[in-house]
Amino acid sequence: MIAGKFRSRTLTAPRGMNTRPTSDRLRETLFNVLAPRIEGAAFLDLYAGSGANGIEALSRGARCAVFVEKSAAAIFSLRRNLKGLGIDDGFQLEARSVTQALQNLQKMQRKFDIIFLDPPYQAEDQYRVTMEMLGGEMASLLAADAIVVAEHHRKQALEPIYGTLSRYRLLAQGDAALSFYRTLL
């Protein structure tokens, strides 16, 4: 963890190449940008992997975090990380596909201030599918003034607009990039 109440704590990640954790440096950049909005926020961590980003949000004062992950190995690591940090409330784990989880969260009438997505880089179609859902039929999940952030490969160009979502900032660092979106006015 980078900062907050879990600062300097180490997390475990599943073995193999299917989960690519966000680098500490990129996570620090992300949360420096999100700092004015994180306190009390509802944070949705899509393709959560080890849960590092949602846990960082909780560490920095987010009200709650929902982790969405379908890989059994990643879910095992995520649960282990939550338990190891003594996090036993303020979170929800959706152990299913992102599409199924978004549908479930919509039925529950949940709203999120910050939505972070980081599909595997090789699953380029998941960026389009997920962003189109968030900018379309799942837009009700976005609270007023919500931010959607996509981590992607620097050379992978995401669209500037997905439905009602418009990119307003792009930060590149090493091989990775962060695209920040908000609802068009």
SULFEN-V914285 format. One record per run of one state. SS is the DSSP state (hx for helix, st for strand, lp for the rest). FROM is the first residue (numbers start at 1). TO is the last residue. If there is no record, write none. Layout:
ss->SS from->FROM to->TO
ss->SS from->FROM to->TO
This chain:
ss->lp from->1 to->3
ss->hx from->4 to->6
ss->lp from->7 to->23
ss->hx from->24 to->38
ss->lp from->39 to->41
ss->st from->42 to->46
ss->lp from->47 to->51
ss->hx from->52 to->59
ss->lp from->60 to->63
ss->st from->64 to->68
ss->lp from->69 to->71
ss->hx from->72 to->84
ss->lp from->85 to->90
ss->st from->91 to->94
ss->lp from->95 to->97
ss->hx from->98 to->107
ss->lp from->108 to->111
ss->st from->112 to->117
ss->lp from->118 to->123
ss->hx from->124 to->134
ss->lp from->135 to->138
ss->hx from->139 to->141
ss->st from->142 to->153
ss->lp from->154 to->160
ss->st from->161 to->162
ss->lp from->163 to->164
ss->st from->165 to->173
ss->lp from->174 to->175
ss->st from->176 to->183
ss->lp from->184 to->185
